[in-house]
Amino acid sequence: MGNCLASCASGVYIFLLKQKVEVEIIREPDLKPAQVTELAVAAESYAIRALWHSNYHAHRDPFVTLVAAAMATKKILLGVLAVSPYELHRHDH
């Protein structure tokens, strides 16, 4: 992987890979799946390299959230940041 050149509060990261600038977006899990899909389609149209989704126990399953985005896009990379099994499969006793 290349070196991270810049980041900002909105979760947009810019990488220099093989003398080419690549942009990746990291999102908080506060969007609904339809909004994530809309963002992924728009990002892909601007040649954004990847869309990463965060994971917190109080929000939707990040993998399920990305399903519709995966079906609506062809080239953009979609991924989930670090995942805790406890957060996804919580059992409060």
mmCIF file of the C-alpha atoms, coordinates in Angstrom:
data_MODEL
# 
_entry.id   MODEL 
# 
loop_
_atom_site.group_PDB 
_atom_site.id 
_atom_site.type_symbol 
_atom_site.label_atom_id 
_atom_site.label_alt_id 
_atom_site.label_comp_id 
_atom_site.label_asym_id 
_atom_site.label_entity_id 
_atom_site.label_seq_id 
_atom_site.pdbx_PDB_ins_code 
_atom_site.Cartn_x 
_atom_site.Cartn_y 
_atom_site.Cartn_z 
_atom_site.occupancy 
_atom_site.B_iso_or_equiv 
_atom_site.pdbx_formal_charge 
_atom_site.auth_seq_id 
_atom_site.auth_comp_id 
_atom_site.auth_asym_id 
_atom_site.auth_atom_id 
_atom_site.pdbx_PDB_model_num 
ATOM 1  C CA . MET A 1 1  ? 0.000   0.000   0.000   1.00 0.00 ? 1  MET A CA 1 
ATOM 2  C CA . GLY A 1 2  ? 1.129   3.554   -0.534  1.00 0.00 ? 2  GLY A CA 1 
ATOM 3  C CA . ASN A 1 3  ? 1.602   6.436   1.843   1.00 0.00 ? 3  ASN A CA 1 
ATOM 4  C CA . CYS A 1 4  ? -1.387  8.329   3.198   1.00 0.00 ? 4  CYS A CA 1 
ATOM 5  C CA . LEU A 1 5  ? -1.067  11.918  1.976   1.00 0.00 ? 5  LEU A CA 1 
ATOM 6  C CA . ALA A 1 6  ? -4.037  13.547  3.657   1.00 0.00 ? 6  ALA A CA 1 
ATOM 7  C CA . SER A 1 7  ? -7.148  12.945  5.663   1.00 0.00 ? 7  SER A CA 1 
ATOM 8  C CA . CYS A 1 8  ? -9.950  15.132  6.893   1.00 0.00 ? 8  CYS A CA 1 
ATOM 9  C CA . ALA A 1 9  ? -12.751 14.971  9.432   1.00 0.00 ? 9  ALA A CA 1 
ATOM 10 C CA . SER A 1 10 ? -15.216 13.648  6.848   1.00 0.00 ? 10 SER A CA 1 
ATOM 11 C CA . GLY A 1 11 ? -13.318 10.359  6.525   1.00 0.00 ? 11 GLY A CA 1 
ATOM 12 C CA . VAL A 1 12 ? -11.815 10.891  3.073   1.00 0.00 ? 12 VAL A CA 1 
ATOM 13 C CA . TYR A 1 13 ? -8.292  9.539   2.750   1.00 0.00 ? 13 TYR A CA 1 
ATOM 14 C CA . ILE A 1 14 ? -5.962  10.161  -0.178  1.00 0.00 ? 14 ILE A CA 1 
ATOM 15 C CA . PHE A 1 15 ? -3.232  7.622   -0.991  1.00 0.00 ? 15 PHE A CA 1 
ATOM 16 C CA . LEU A 1 16 ? -0.373  7.789   -3.471  1.00 0.00 ? 16 LEU A CA 1 
ATOM 17 C CA . LEU A 1 17 ? -0.194  4.411   -5.200  1.00 0.00 ? 17 LEU A CA 1 
ATOM 18 C CA . LYS A 1 18 ? 2.224   3.854   -8.094  1.00 0.00 ? 18 LYS A CA 1 
ATOM 19 C CA . GLN A 1 19 ? 2.442   7.599   -8.768  1.00 0.00 ? 19 GLN A CA 1 
ATOM 20 C CA . LYS A 1 20 ? -1.350  7.829   -8.953  1.00 0.00 ? 20 LYS A CA 1 
ATOM 21 C CA . VAL A 1 21 ? -3.594  9.501   -6.397  1.00 0.00 ? 21 VAL A CA 1 
ATOM 22 C CA . GLU A 1 22 ? -6.284  7.189   -5.016  1.00 0.00 ? 22 GLU A CA 1 
ATOM 23 C CA . VAL A 1 23 ? -9.131  8.358   -2.777  1.00 0.00 ? 23 VAL A CA 1 
ATOM 24 C CA . GLU A 1 24 ? -10.896 6.182   -0.203  1.00 0.00 ? 24 GLU A CA 1 
ATOM 25 C CA . ILE A 1 25 ? -13.890 7.076   1.953   1.00 0.00 ? 25 ILE A CA 1 
ATOM 26 C CA . ILE A 1 26 ? -14.357 5.881   5.525   1.00 0.00 ? 26 ILE A CA 1 
ATOM 27 C CA . ARG A 1 27 ? -17.895 6.288   6.852   1.00 0.00 ? 27 ARG A CA 1 
ATOM 28 C CA . GLU A 1 28 ? -19.388 6.143   10.309  1.00 0.00 ? 28 GLU A CA 1 
ATOM 29 C CA . PRO A 1 29 ? -22.229 3.600   10.595  1.00 0.00 ? 29 PRO A CA 1 
ATOM 30 C CA . ASP A 1 30 ? -24.973 6.223   10.911  1.00 0.00 ? 30 ASP A CA 1 
ATOM 31 C CA . LEU A 1 31 ? -26.293 5.921   7.343   1.00 0.00 ? 31 LEU A CA 1 
ATOM 32 C CA . LYS A 1 32 ? -29.139 3.667   6.256   1.00 0.00 ? 32 LYS A CA 1 
ATOM 33 C CA . PRO A 1 33 ? -28.303 0.968   3.661   1.00 0.00 ? 33 PRO A CA 1 
ATOM 34 C CA . ALA A 1 34 ? -30.032 2.962   0.890   1.00 0.00 ? 34 ALA A CA 1 
ATOM 35 C CA . GLN A 1 35 ? -27.892 5.999   1.727   1.00 0.00 ? 35 GLN A CA 1 
ATOM 36 C CA . VAL A 1 36 ? -24.713 3.892   1.716   1.00 0.00 ? 36 VAL A CA 1 
ATOM 37 C CA . THR A 1 37 ? -25.706 2.523   -1.699  1.00 0.00 ? 37 THR A CA 1 
ATOM 38 C CA . GLU A 1 38 ? -26.305 6.026   -3.033  1.00 0.00 ? 38 GLU A CA 1 
ATOM 39 C CA . LEU A 1 39 ? -22.914 7.126   -1.698  1.00 0.00 ? 39 LEU A CA 1 
ATOM 40 C CA . ALA A 1 40 ? -21.151 4.081   -3.192  1.00 0.00 ? 40 ALA A CA 1 
ATOM 41 C CA . VAL A 1 41 ? -22.699 4.637   -6.636  1.00 0.00 ? 41 VAL A CA 1 
ATOM 42 C CA . ALA A 1 42 ? -21.753 8.333   -6.573  1.00 0.00 ? 42 ALA A CA 1 
ATOM 43 C CA . ALA A 1 43 ? -18.229 7.555   -5.330  1.00 0.00 ? 43 ALA A CA 1 
ATOM 44 C CA . GLU A 1 44 ? -17.741 4.967   -8.061  1.00 0.00 ? 44 GLU A CA 1 
ATOM 45 C CA . SER A 1 45 ? -18.827 7.504   -10.698 1.00 0.00 ? 45 SER A CA 1 
ATOM 46 C CA . TYR A 1 46 ? -16.013 9.777   -9.442  1.00 0.00 ? 46 TYR A CA 1 
ATOM 47 C CA . ALA A 1 47 ? -13.471 6.937   -9.554  1.00 0.00 ? 47 ALA A CA 1 
ATOM 48 C CA . ILE A 1 48 ? -13.152 6.747   -5.771  1.00 0.00 ? 48 ILE A CA 1 
ATOM 49 C CA . ARG A 1 49 ? -11.091 3.630   -5.006  1.00 0.00 ? 49 ARG A CA 1 
ATOM 50 C CA . ALA A 1 50 ? -12.903 2.305   -1.908  1.00 0.00 ? 50 ALA A CA 1 
ATOM 51 C CA . LEU A 1 51 ? -15.692 2.841   0.589   1.00 0.00 ? 51 LEU A CA 1 
ATOM 52 C CA . TRP A 1 52 ? -15.056 1.589   4.122   1.00 0.00 ? 52 TRP A CA 1 
ATOM 53 C CA . HIS A 1 53 ? -17.838 1.179   6.667   1.00 0.00 ? 53 HIS A CA 1 
ATOM 54 C CA . SER A 1 54 ? -17.357 1.438   10.441  1.00 0.00 ? 54 SER A CA 1 
ATOM 55 C CA . ASN A 1 55 ? -18.899 -0.933  12.966  1.00 0.00 ? 55 ASN A CA 1 
ATOM 56 C CA . TYR A 1 56 ? -20.517 -0.124  16.318  1.00 0.00 ? 56 TYR A CA 1 
ATOM 57 C CA . HIS A 1 57 ? -22.831 -2.342  18.355  1.00 0.00 ? 57 HIS A CA 1 
ATOM 58 C CA . ALA A 1 58 ? -25.664 0.207   18.360  1.00 0.00 ? 58 ALA A CA 1 
ATOM 59 C CA . HIS A 1 59 ? -25.896 0.306   14.532  1.00 0.00 ? 59 HIS A CA 1 
ATOM 60 C CA . ARG A 1 60 ? -26.787 -2.037  11.704  1.00 0.00 ? 60 ARG A CA 1 
ATOM 61 C CA . ASP A 1 61 ? -24.623 -4.995  10.724  1.00 0.00 ? 61 ASP A CA 1 
ATOM 62 C CA . PRO A 1 62 ? -21.964 -3.430  8.451   1.00 0.00 ? 62 PRO A CA 1 
ATOM 63 C CA . PHE A 1 63 ? -21.835 -6.440  6.114   1.00 0.00 ? 63 PHE A CA 1 
ATOM 64 C CA . VAL A 1 64 ? -25.595 -6.394  5.542   1.00 0.00 ? 64 VAL A CA 1 
ATOM 65 C CA . THR A 1 65 ? -25.449 -2.620  5.038   1.00 0.00 ? 65 THR A CA 1 
ATOM 66 C CA . LEU A 1 66 ? -22.948 -3.049  2.165   1.00 0.00 ? 66 LEU A CA 1 
ATOM 67 C CA . VAL A 1 67 ? -24.913 -5.759  0.294   1.00 0.00 ? 67 VAL A CA 1 
ATOM 68 C CA . ALA A 1 68 ? -27.080 -3.334  -1.699  1.00 0.00 ? 68 ALA A CA 1 
ATOM 69 C CA . ALA A 1 69 ? -24.021 -1.180  -2.467  1.00 0.00 ? 69 ALA A CA 1 
ATOM 70 C CA . ALA A 1 70 ? -22.178 -4.248  -3.775  1.00 0.00 ? 70 ALA A CA 1 
ATOM 71 C CA . MET A 1 71 ? -25.122 -5.127  -6.009  1.00 0.00 ? 71 MET A CA 1 
ATOM 72 C CA . ALA A 1 72 ? -25.345 -1.565  -7.386  1.00 0.00 ? 72 ALA A CA 1 
ATOM 73 C CA . THR A 1 73 ? -21.631 -1.066  -8.147  1.00 0.00 ? 73 THR A CA 1 
ATOM 74 C CA . LYS A 1 74 ? -18.988 -2.810  -10.247 1.00 0.00 ? 74 LYS A CA 1 
ATOM 75 C CA . LYS A 1 75 ? -15.516 -1.387  -9.532  1.00 0.00 ? 75 LYS A CA 1 
ATOM 76 C CA . ILE A 1 76 ? -15.411 0.355   -6.173  1.00 0.00 ? 76 ILE A CA 1 
ATOM 77 C CA . LEU A 1 77 ? -13.905 -1.655  -3.330  1.00 0.00 ? 77 LEU A CA 1 
ATOM 78 C CA . LEU A 1 78 ? -16.255 -2.067  -0.368  1.00 0.00 ? 78 LEU A CA 1 
ATOM 79 C CA . GLY A 1 79 ? -15.083 -3.108  3.063   1.00 0.00 ? 79 GLY A CA 1 
ATOM 80 C CA . VAL A 1 80 ? -15.719 -3.092  6.782   1.00 0.00 ? 80 VAL A CA 1 
ATOM 81 C CA . LEU A 1 81 ? -13.251 -1.708  9.291   1.00 0.00 ? 81 LEU A CA 1 
ATOM 82 C CA . ALA A 1 82 ? -12.214 -3.795  12.305  1.00 0.00 ? 82 ALA A CA 1 
ATOM 83 C CA . VAL A 1 83 ? -15.081 -5.989  13.460  1.00 0.00 ? 83 VAL A CA 1 
ATOM 84 C CA . SER A 1 84 ? -15.660 -7.264  16.973  1.00 0.00 ? 84 SER A CA 1 
ATOM 85 C CA . PRO A 1 85 ? -17.648 -10.529 17.237  1.00 0.00 ? 85 PRO A CA 1 
ATOM 86 C CA . TYR A 1 86 ? -19.003 -9.200  20.530  1.00 0.00 ? 86 TYR A CA 1 
ATOM 87 C CA . GLU A 1 87 ? -20.486 -6.167  18.791  1.00 0.00 ? 87 GLU A CA 1 
ATOM 88 C CA . LEU A 1 88 ? -22.104 -8.218  16.030  1.00 0.00 ? 88 LEU A CA 1 
ATOM 89 C CA . HIS A 1 89 ? -23.394 -11.049 18.208  1.00 0.00 ? 89 HIS A CA 1 
ATOM 90 C CA . ARG A 1 90 ? -24.076 -9.457  21.557  1.00 0.00 ? 90 ARG A CA 1 
ATOM 91 C CA . HIS A 1 91 ? -25.869 -11.485 24.190  1.00 0.00 ? 91 HIS A CA 1 
ATOM 92 C CA . ASP A 1 92 ? -26.946 -9.395  27.135  1.00 0.00 ? 92 ASP A CA 1 
ATOM 93 C CA . HIS A 1 93 ? -27.717 -11.529 30.152  1.00 0.00 ? 93 HIS A CA 1 
# 
